Amino acid sequence: VSQSRYGNALGQAIDTTWGRSSTPQTASYSVKVTFLGADRLLASYKVITNFVSESEMVIMKRDCKEESQRIIKKYMDHVKSVYKELTGESLSLKEVKDSTTDSIEIIGFNVHNPKRTAYYRRKVVFEIA
């Protein structure tokens, strides 16, 4: 499978840099998909979240993980749908085993306030099958 075979239509399906597709559907999270070599896509999810304690952070991370899995799946289904609209052909995407990473980055911290603001990020690699 070569990127050139899928490139133009798939590039249009994942493009969020201009036009209607660049307008966020929600202000609460972001999903971006990019080419990762000739036969892979990288889906990146990001959300801003808050927590107060370490135990809340564990719960928040679990909840964000579940939400990100659901949202990335929905987004990739949308990419496949747009690709099919553009080409008339089906696109098969398979999540690469053990390719998922997630992280938390604290971006708001004040010693006088227990509230912490953080980015939760998740990255998943999909193989074009």
Secondary structure, 3 states (H helix, E strand, C coil): CCHHHHHHHHHHHHCCCCCHHHCCCCCCEEEEEEECCCCEEEEEEEEEEEECCHHHHHHHHHHHHHHHHHHHHHHHHHHHHHHHHHHCCCCCEEECCCCCEEEEEEEEEECCEEEEEEEEEEEEEEEEC
